């Protein structure tokens, strides 16, 4: 199962069972239930970034992928209607 926490990023990969450090930040929202200002964040290691991004993009969720720094605790900017499914950076 994929981690579903919307809490501030802590630095570990969100893929279930993975204990690697995160190197990617995946910001996403489900437009059917989230307003444009409600963005969730998953973190991913290099091995799982494509898997997690593809999981979200296959559901047509707006997705943005950016490099993750352990100091990235601030909420992401809203993902508007113009966000590209599949994201950027990965």
C-alpha positions as CSV (number, residue, x, y, z in Angstrom):
1,X,0.0,0.0,0.0
2,X,1.2,3.5,-0.8
3,X,1.6,6.0,2.1
4,X,-1.4,8.4,2.3
5,X,-0.2,10.9,4.8
6,X,-0.7,14.6,4.0
7,X,1.5,15.7,6.9
8,X,4.7,17.8,6.3
9,X,7.4,15.8,4.6
10,X,9.7,13.9,6.9
11,X,12.4,12.6,4.5
12,X,11.5,8.9,3.9
13,X,10.1,7.4,0.7
14,X,6.3,7.1,0.8
15,X,6.3,3.7,-1.1
16,X,5.1,1.0,1.3
17,X,8.0,-0.9,2.8
18,X,10.7,1.4,1.4
19,X,13.1,2.8,4.0
20,X,15.3,4.8,1.6
21,X,15.8,8.5,2.0
22,X,13.6,10.7,-0.3
23,X,15.1,12.6,-3.1
24,X,11.9,13.6,-4.8
25,X,8.8,15.5,-3.7
26,X,5.5,14.6,-5.4
27,X,2.7,17.1,-4.9
28,X,-0.7,16.1,-6.0
29,X,-4.4,16.4,-5.5
30,X,-7.6,14.5,-6.4
31,X,-9.7,17.1,-8.2
32,X,-12.9,15.2,-7.5
33,X,-12.6,15.8,-3.7
34,X,-9.8,18.4,-3.2
35,X,-10.2,22.1,-3.9
36,X,-7.3,23.7,-5.9
37,X,-5.6,24.9,-2.7
38,X,-5.6,21.4,-1.1
39,X,-2.3,19.7,-2.1
40,X,-1.0,16.4,-0.7
41,X,2.7,15.5,-0.7
42,X,4.3,12.2,-1.1
43,X,8.1,11.7,-1.0
44,X,10.0,9.2,-3.1
45,X,13.5,7.7,-3.5
46,X,15.1,7.5,-6.9
47,X,13.8,3.9,-7.3
48,X,10.1,4.7,-6.6
49,X,9.6,8.2,-8.0
50,X,8.3,7.0,-11.4
51,X,6.1,4.3,-9.8
52,X,4.4,6.8,-7.4
53,X,4.1,9.5,-10.2
54,X,2.6,7.0,-12.6
55,X,0.2,5.7,-9.9
56,X,-1.2,9.3,-9.5
57,X,-1.0,10.3,-13.2
58,X,-3.0,7.2,-14.2
59,X,-5.9,8.5,-12.2
60,X,-5.6,11.9,-14.0
61,X,-4.6,13.7,-10.8
62,X,-2.6,16.9,-11.2
63,X,0.9,16.0,-10.2
64,X,4.1,18.0,-9.8
65,X,7.5,16.3,-9.2
66,X,10.4,18.3,-7.8
67,X,13.7,17.5,-6.2
68,X,13.3,17.1,-2.4
69,X,15.5,18.7,0.2
70,X,15.2,17.6,3.8
71,X,14.4,21.2,4.7
72,X,11.3,21.2,2.4
73,X,8.6,21.4,5.0
74,X,6.7,24.3,3.6
75,X,3.4,23.5,1.9
76,X,3.5,23.4,-1.9
77,X,1.8,26.0,-4.1
78,X,-1.7,25.0,-5.3
79,X,-1.9,22.7,-8.3
80,X,-4.2,24.4,-10.7
81,X,-6.2,23.0,-13.6
82,X,-3.2,23.6,-15.8
83,X,-0.9,21.2,-13.9
84,X,0.2,18.4,-16.2
85,X,-0.7,14.9,-15.3
86,X,2.6,13.1,-14.9
87,X,4.3,16.1,-13.5
88,X,7.6,17.7,-14.0
89,X,11.1,16.7,-13.2
90,X,10.9,13.0,-13.4
